[in-house]
Amino acid sequence: MFNKILVANRGEIALRVIRACRELGINSLAVYSEADEQSLHTHAANEAICIGPAPSDQSYLKRDRILSAAEIANVDAIHPGYGFLSENAEFAEQCETCGIKFIGPKANAIRLMGDKATARETVKKSKVPTVPGSDGPIENENEALNVAQKIGFPVIIKAVAGGGGKGMRVAHNAVAFAKEFTTARNEAEKAFGNGAVYIEKFIEEPRHIEVQIMADSYGNVVHLGERDCSVQRRHQKVIEEAPSPFATSSMRDAMGKAAVNAARAVKYENAGTVEFLVDKNGNFYFIEMNTRIQVEHPVTEEITGLDLVQLQILIASGEKLPFKQSDIKFSKHALECRICAEDPERNFMPSAGMVDFFHMPGGRGVRVDSHVYSGYRIPPNYDSMIGKLIVVADNREKAIAKMNRALGECEIRGIKSNVEFLRKITNDPYFQSGDVTTKFIEDFFERNKNRQLKE
């Protein structure tokens, strides 16, 4: 087992990893930017080292500074959390070169799955269903148009190195295609330094359902069920739940097997998530694999009783998975709401600043993962998510009722938050009935606008 782990991240996920380390009897080292000196993770860790100014490209993305901190503090391993360097193959390689264990998959698996076009072709060979699309990246506009017409409109143009909705454009016809193709390439180049794009059939009214997998270094791979992440705004997840209210037992079994096959195709190790688009008929298609722990991992923990972060650490230390697929049992229903410092009344504008008062709910079946506290100043330099509210109950109806109660107990003063917006969503009859697609929030706004006009 490791003696000391460096946590190469910030906020709630850094705190989550540090807590896992404490429970395993492992010392932890927090790294932080100048803006995060008072963040809770710096106080919770056994040691903390400042690695640079507030901008992430001068701190949390500085591989040399993180590795220097690791060498100074004599750590055995680095946990990257999510975001930042968590899916950076070069960083994983550098860790191994320095004799430090990277708590995640091997660099080759990160590289294969990080290129979406390559990932699609790789899993396709393992008979994992994929969305009809181009055979790899396309640079020529005329060639791209020919592919789009062959697939059939509408199509979606996607950045090969994409994420967070950047470099993604939908073209509904040939007239609009040229503009969307150019825009997607420009966005991709600006966001990722890589303007390569590929084309897929655009699945209308889809659900976004992902499958959690866990794999050790001995070839054992299991899936831990699915999460429905269809409630999104601008391709960013807002509410996640497990199990999916749409998935049947046969669909769940088929998606789980497909996810395991995708992981085996790249000799995957550690935690990962295989993401699918699911059409209204229940057909599912691979879209990508996230080679890290996910923001929404707690809902899987709540329905399986497993600690996924501790499992990550144990697998990285060389242990075998302590269970087989047949041992995994699913019970109850879990929901997660992402609490963000943003103003829904002003197009979700980020709301940094001093948190005068911060009170989160409690009670049976309520969990809060957050690094924020009363008197904490939220820096303007990072993602606006300040916490996650997770509930678990015997069934979906009871979980929604519990989430509504819990959201009603949240009190955040000094900054704006999306708590009331989340309450409106969970009270929406379409959400409560499980009638949800990735366009849910757009439709939600449209319904409420029409309702206000009628009133």
Phi and psi in degrees as a GROMACS rama.xvg file:
@    title "Ramachandran Plot"
@    xaxis  label "Phi"
@    yaxis  label "Psi"
@TYPE xy
-68.1465  150.895  PHE-2
-92.3792  -39.1035  ASN-3
-146.319  135.573  LYS-4
-120.16  130.989  ILE-5
-87.7224  131.872  LEU-6
-101.85  105.48  VAL-7
-89.3801  60.6105  ALA-8
-163.094  -172.7  ASN-9
-139.638  179.045  ARG-10
63.9085  -149.908  GLY-11
-66.1054  -33.8478  GLU-12
-71.5074  -33.6813  ILE-13
-63.219  -44.4786  ALA-14
-63.85  -38.9358  LEU-15
-60.407  -43.9337  ARG-16
-68.8001  -40.8023  VAL-17
-61.2389  -40.8646  ILE-18
-63.5662  -40.0265  ARG-19
-62.719  -40.6463  ALA-20
-61.4602  -45.3209  CYS-21
-58.8321  -43.5163  ARG-22
-68.3106  -24.179  GLU-23
-91.8848  -0.280506  LEU-24
75.944  27.1773  GLY-25
-107.749  135.052  ILE-26
-71.452  151.525  ASN-27
-128.842  147.852  SER-28
-120.216  121.081  LEU-29
-93.3994  138.135  ALA-30
-110.835  146.414  VAL-31
-149.969  154.845  TYR-32
-86.78  169.133  SER-33
-59.8046  -30.7384  GLU-34
-73.4657  -19.1099  ALA-35
-105.755  18.3276  ASP-36
-58.1022  -34.2509  GLU-37
-98.3586  8.87424  GLN-38
-67.4275  147.89  SER-39
-60.2848  -31.6699  LEU-40
-66.359  -28.0398  HIS-41
-70.8782  -26.8243  THR-42
-87.1405  -29.0829  HIS-43
-77.0317  -28.4369  ALA-44
-73.9042  160.029  ALA-45
-68.5051  -33.6797  ASN-46
-140.325  159.206  GLU-47
-145.959  139.28  ALA-48
-132.079  130.248  ILE-49
-77.3533  133.502  CYS-50
-117.366  9.44775  ILE-51
147.345  -178.213  GLY-52
-65.7542  175.292  PRO-53
-59.0568  -46.1332  ALA-54
-55.1896  134.009  PRO-55
-61.8851  -30.1771  SER-56
-73.8444  -4.68838  ASP-57
-112.94  6.2575  GLN-58
-145.188  -83.5044  SER-59
-68.4835  -16.1132  TYR-60
-101.939  2.58391  LEU-61
-86.7603  96.334  LYS-62
-61.2491  -41.2699  ARG-63
-64.3172  -37.3599  ASP-64
-70.4965  -38.0482  ARG-65
-66.6597  -42.7744  ILE-66
-68.8973  -33.0907  LEU-67
-64.2045  -42.7275  SER-68
-62.2494  -39.2228  ALA-69
-63.0586  -41.1593  ALA-70
-71.3896  -40.5403  GLU-71
-59.9928  -43.3448  ILE-72
-88.9806  -2.6001  ALA-73
57.8923  56.3795  ASN-74
-89.8196  158.976  VAL-75
-94.5441  -27.9849  ASP-76
-150.797  162.054  ALA-77
-127.88  127.61  ILE-78
-103.682  120.728  HIS-79
-87.2048  -6.77077  PRO-80
66.4824  -137.944  GLY-81
-126.31  158.438  TYR-82
71.9382  -168.424  GLY-83
46.4  -116.008  PHE-84
-99.6414  12.6213  LEU-85
-64.5973  -27.5792  SER-86
-119.753  34.2692  GLU-87
-101.723  105.901  ASN-88
-61.5786  -37.5346  ALA-89
-63.5432  -39.2767  GLU-90
-65.9803  -41.8235  PHE-91
-60.2736  -41.2232  ALA-92
-65.2133  -41.4739  GLU-93
-62.9456  -39.3871  GLN-94
-58.7633  -48.606  CYS-95
-63.5119  -39.4781  GLU-96
-61.0237  -35.3543  THR-97
-83.7881  2.09182  CYS-98
76.4885  23.9907  GLY-99
-114.258  130.591  ILE-100
-75.5408  127.362  LYS-101
-87.6927  118.898  PHE-102
-83.29  89.0358  ILE-103
170.223  -170.159  GLY-104
-72.8364  168.897  PRO-105
-66.5348  155.724  LYS-106
-57.242  -36.799  ALA-107
-64.9966  -39.2738  ASN-108
-67.5555  -39.6879  ALA-109
-61.539  -43.1812  ILE-110
-66.1952  -44.85  ARG-111
-62.9012  -45.6079  LEU-112
-83.1745  -16.4909  MET-113
-74.4811  -25.9749  GLY-114
-92.5672  106.565  ASP-115
-61.5662  -36.8356  LYS-116
-66.9263  -44.3783  ALA-117
-64.1918  -41.4053  THR-118
-59.1492  -42.9867  ALA-119
-62.6724  -44.216  ARG-120
-68.9607  -33.5031  GLU-121
-66.8364  -48.6475  THR-122
-73.5089  -26.2787  VAL-123
-60.0396  -36.512  LYS-124
-66.4944  -21.4555  LYS-125
-96.9229  17.7207  SER-126
63.9305  32.6805  LYS-127
-88.527  126.755  VAL-128
-59.7058  133.236  PRO-129
-127.152  154.573  THR-130
-69.2102  135.061  VAL-131
-55.2307  133.562  PRO-132
-169.398  -170.685  GLY-133
-72.228  155.42  SER-134
-86.484  78.6095  ASP-135
90.9661  -175.484  GLY-136
-64.5238  150.538  PRO-137
-128.853  126.846  ILE-138
-104.267  -27.7118  GLU-139
-86.5814  126.002  ASN-140
-62.7762  -41.1959  GLU-141
-65.6748  -42.0711  ASN-142
-63.1455  -40.7729  GLU-143
-62.6561  -41.4644  ALA-144
-64.0259  -40.0928  LEU-145
-61.1425  -42.0781  ASN-146
-64.3574  -44.0595  VAL-147
-60.0068  -42.3614  ALA-148
-68.5827  -31.9051  GLN-149
-70.0987  -40.8332  LYS-150
-68.6149  -42.7127  ILE-151
103.869  128.821  GLY-152
-73.9832  151.896  PHE-153
-78.9953  153.95  PRO-154
-126.239  160.994  VAL-155
-119.529  131.888  ILE-156
-98.1426  124.953  ILE-157
-125.769  139.774  LYS-158
-69.3992  134.535  ALA-159
-59.4821  -40.1361  VAL-160
-101.176  27.6724  ALA-161
-75.9326  174.187  GLY-162
172.713  152.196  GLY-163
65.871  19.6181  GLY-164
84.1284  -1.51341  GLY-165
-81.7851  144.157  LYS-166
71.0461  28.1666  GLY-167
-124.095  125.771  MET-168
-140.605  140.928  ARG-169
-104.761  131.401  VAL-170
-115.766  123.022  ALA-171
-91.3677  -13.1542  HIS-172
-159.245  173.322  ASN-173
-66.1912  -31.4299  ALA-174
-63.9465  -42.1602  VAL-175
-81.0157  -15.0569  ALA-176
-61.1296  -47.0262  PHE-177
-57.4208  -46.1734  ALA-178
-63.0465  -47.2068  LYS-179
-66.6602  -35.5635  GLU-180
-63.3278  -47.0711  PHE-181
-64.605  -43.0423  THR-182
-62.3248  -44.1743  THR-183
-61.0813  -43.3303  ALA-184
-64.7186  -42.4848  ARG-185
-64.9375  -42.7337  ASN-186
-62.372  -42.9836  GLU-187
-63.7901  -43.3516  ALA-188
-62.2392  -42.7186  GLU-189
-69.1842  -41.9527  LYS-190
-80.6824  -35.7864  ALA-191
-123.329  -3.80371  PHE-192
70.6997  17.8094  GLY-193
-145.538  108.584  ASN-194
-87.7825  6.98284  GLY-195
-67.6311  137.363  ALA-196
-134.191  160.326  VAL-197
-133.585  171.533  TYR-198
-124.141  137.346  ILE-199
-132.753  157.091  GLU-200
-62.1627  132.95  LYS-201
-85.203  116.312  PHE-202
-83.2602  114.89  ILE-203
-81.1034  144.341  GLU-204
51.6492  48.9574  GLU-205
-87.2688  162.05  PRO-206
-102.45  151.778  ARG-207
-108.378  106.507  HIS-208
-123.889  131.031  ILE-209
-122.236  155.936  GLU-210
-120.813  127.589  VAL-211
-81.3137  128.554  GLN-212
-121.108  157.684  ILE-213
-138.701  132.555  MET-214
-138.21  141.721  ALA-215
-102.139  -176.806  ASP-216
-87.9161  11.3901  SER-217
-111.714  11.9058  TYR-218
89.1974  5.01744  GLY-219
-87.6588  126.257  ASN-220
-132.397  131.209  VAL-221
-132.726  157.56  VAL-222
-108.175  150.423  HIS-223
-114.122  32.4842  LEU-224
87.0086  -179.352  GLY-225
-109.709  161.64  GLU-226
-128.158  136.324  ARG-227
-95.1525  117.766  ASP-228
-119.378  34.2999  CYS-229
-72.1363  -25.8112  SER-230
-76.8638  100.761  VAL-231
-134.712  156.076  GLN-232
-130.32  118.196  ARG-233
54.0263  45.7421  ARG-234
67.7098  9.61031  HIS-235
-104.826  129.339  GLN-236
-67.2065  143.443  LYS-237
-118.198  -47.187  VAL-238
-131.801  136.618  ILE-239
-126.456  152.636  GLU-240
-149.06  156.878  GLU-241
-145.067  134.131  ALA-242
-76.4895  173.934  PRO-243
-71.4748  134.511  SER-244
-70.1495  -10.2259  PRO-245
-95.8182  -28.4531  PHE-246
-73.5498  133.362  ALA-247
-88.969  169.252  THR-248
-63.3837  -37.9399  SER-249
-69.7291  -39.2508  SER-250
-64.3762  -42.302  MET-251
-60.4325  -43.4468  ARG-252
-65.092  -43.1777  ASP-253
-66.9424  -41.6662  ALA-254
-66.358  -39.6698  MET-255
-61.4863  -44.6612  GLY-256
-65.0921  -38.9431  LYS-257
-64.203  -40.3872  ALA-258
-64.4024  -41.1823  ALA-259
-64.6259  -41.8892  VAL-260
-61.9234  -40.1617  ASN-261
-62.5718  -41.5254  ALA-262
-66.8201  -41.9449  ALA-263
-64.7769  -30.4368  ARG-264
-61.2561  -25.6589  ALA-265
-117.127  16.9547  VAL-266
52.4416  51.5944  LYS-267
-71.1469  146.437  TYR-268
-130.974  148.832  GLU-269
80.4717  -161.569  ASN-270
-83.0322  143.271  ALA-271
-158.442  163.322  GLY-272
-131.675  126.773  THR-273
-100.867  121.29  VAL-274
-102.933  138.726  GLU-275
-128.298  148.39  PHE-276
-97.4766  136.566  LEU-277
-122.465  125.011  VAL-278
-83.7175  177.067  ASP-279
-66.5866  -15.3782  LYS-280
-94.5783  2.39984  ASN-281
88.8521  5.27374  GLY-282
-76.1962  134.56  ASN-283
-119.332  148.728  PHE-284
-136.163  132.395  TYR-285
-62.3159  133.774  PHE-286
-117.365  -37.1107  ILE-287
-171.159  169.461  GLU-288
-125.192  128.78  MET-289
-92.9189  118.139  ASN-290
-93.3762  56.1306  THR-291
-167.02  177.373  ARG-292
-73.6273  147.196  ILE-293
-99.0581  155.787  GLN-294
-53.3814  -41.1118  VAL-295
-90.2138  17.7805  GLU-296
-59.3557  -26.9303  HIS-297
-59.5008  -31.8942  PRO-298
-66.3371  -33.397  VAL-299
-68.7355  -40.76  THR-300
-58.2904  -40.0219  GLU-301
-71.7602  -28.0617  GLU-302
-96.7871  -8.97988  ILE-303
-111.657  -20.8736  THR-304
77.7665  14.9606  GLY-305
-103.614  146.553  LEU-306
-96.6475  103.178  ASP-307
-69.4454  -33.9078  LEU-308
-70.3406  -41.3325  VAL-309
-62.7834  -39.0562  GLN-310
-60.932  -41.2286  LEU-311
-55.3977  -46.3803  GLN-312
-66.9977  -43.5653  ILE-313
-64.0715  -42.725  LEU-314
-63.624  -43.5971  ILE-315
-63.3654  -28.5497  ALA-316
-80.4146  -3.44693  SER-317
107.593  4.4691  GLY-318
-82.0951  153.468  GLU-319
-81.372  155.589  LYS-320
-56.3395  130.819  LEU-321
-82.9548  13.2836  PRO-322
-152.893  163.278  PHE-323
-107.832  171.218  LYS-324
-57.0631  -39.8942  GLN-325
-66.5765  -17.337  SER-326
-82.2021  -16.8636  ASP-327
-78.2014  121.277  ILE-328
-119.909  140.032  LYS-329
-109.594  131.041  PHE-330
-142.037  153.169  SER-331
69.7289  -175.343  LYS-332
-136.686  133.995  HIS-333
-123.15  144.401  ALA-334
-127.193  145.874  LEU-335
-130.65  130.49  GLU-336
-111.395  132.113  CYS-337
-86.0144  117.289  ARG-338
-90.8972  122.782  ILE-339
-123.41  147.427  CYS-340
-85.484  86.3503  ALA-341
-156.03  160.54  GLU-342
-110.58  102.124  ASP-343
-61.0568  -24.5332  PRO-344
-75.2315  -15.4743  GLU-345
-123.32  50.7193  ARG-346
56.7928  37.1429  ASN-347
60.7979  36.3952  PHE-348
-62.9473  131.209  MET-349
-55.3706  144.722  PRO-350
-126.285  83.5391  SER-351
-81.3941  166.885  ALA-352
133.583  -171.157  GLY-353
-76.1689  130.81  MET-354
-91.1981  105.314  VAL-355
-72.0177  -36.4485  ASP-356
-149.647  134.502  PHE-357
-138.319  108.591  PHE-358
-126.792  124.829  HIS-359
-109.945  154.004  MET-360
-73.389  169.091  PRO-361
-140.981  -158.642  GLY-362
101.196  170.433  GLY-363
-62.3622  132.783  ARG-364
76.1378  17.7663  GLY-365
-119.479  129.973  VAL-366
-131.411  138.285  ARG-367
-125.071  123.731  VAL-368
-110.243  107.661  ASP-369
-155.905  148.826  SER-370
-103.562  5.35976  HIS-371
-95.4669  150.113  VAL-372
-150.209  165.262  TYR-373
-61.2436  127.933  SER-374
95.6031  -0.676359  GLY-375
-85.5801  138.973  TYR-376
-100.158  119.416  ARG-377
-79.1069  118.666  ILE-378
-73.7041  153.043  PRO-379
-86.5737  5.0145  PRO-380
-89.5847  -10.3128  ASN-381
-129.314  -177.635  TYR-382
-54.4241  148.591  ASP-383
-81.028  -5.20672  SER-384
-68.8704  126.195  MET-385
-114.448  -1.8082  ILE-386
175.04  171.987  GLY-387
-133.521  131.518  LYS-388
-107.225  120.333  LEU-389
-121.206  134.745  ILE-390
-128.158  154.266  VAL-391
-139.5  138.497  VAL-392
-148.204  178  ALA-393
-65.491  -30.3241  ASP-394
-150.564  175.674  ASN-395
-65.0644  -42.4966  ARG-396
-58.7677  -44.681  GLU-397
-70.035  -33.3827  LYS-398
-66.3444  -40.2946  ALA-399
-65.1561  -42.4309  ILE-400
-62.1724  -40.1356  ALA-401
-66.6653  -39.5671  LYS-402
-64.8585  -41.0419  MET-403
-60.9858  -43.9225  ASN-404
-61.7082  -44.7628  ARG-405
-66.3447  -43.3668  ALA-406
-61.2851  -35.0407  LEU-407
-66.3077  -21.7727  GLY-408
-89.8648  -11.1716  GLU-409
-67.8559  134.199  CYS-410
-137.772  115.377  GLU-411
-127.798  118.893  ILE-412
-117.573  150.015  ARG-413
102.674  -29.3243  GLY-414
-133.465  165.454  ILE-415
-85.4127  151.984  LYS-416
-142.466  169.075  SER-417
-96.6436  15.8133  ASN-418
-59.3176  -46.8608  VAL-419
-65.8951  -36.3959  GLU-420
-60.9037  -42.8829  PHE-421
-62.1409  -38.517  LEU-422
-63.5259  -40.1785  ARG-423
-63.7513  -39.3292  LYS-424
-64.66  -48.3399  ILE-425
-70.0054  -15.7993  THR-426
-92.4617  -6.44438  ASN-427
-69.8435  131.94  ASP-428
-62.1261  -30.7921  PRO-429
-67.082  -42.5834  TYR-430
-64.7161  -44.6623  PHE-431
-63.8295  -29.6272  GLN-432
-86.0204  -6.47692  SER-433
82.6772  12.0475  GLY-434
-86.1  79.8568  ASP-435
-132.305  134.293  VAL-436
-128.037  -179.406  THR-437
-68.9403  -9.49255  THR-438
-96.4691  12.4319  LYS-439
-55.4934  -48.064  PHE-440
-67.0016  -38.8896  ILE-441
-60.2315  -45.0721  GLU-442
-66.6464  -36.0772  ASP-443
-60.2206  -46.7374  PHE-444
-63.6293  -41.1774  PHE-445
-64.5385  -44.013  GLU-446
-60.9922  -44.4122  ARG-447
-71.0632  -32.521  ASN-448
-65.592  -44.2347  LYS-449
-64.6565  -36.3933  ASN-450
-64.6898  -42.0484  ARG-451
-66.5142  -36.3812  GLN-452
-65.1726  -38.7494  LEU-453
-67.2619  -37.0428  LYS-454
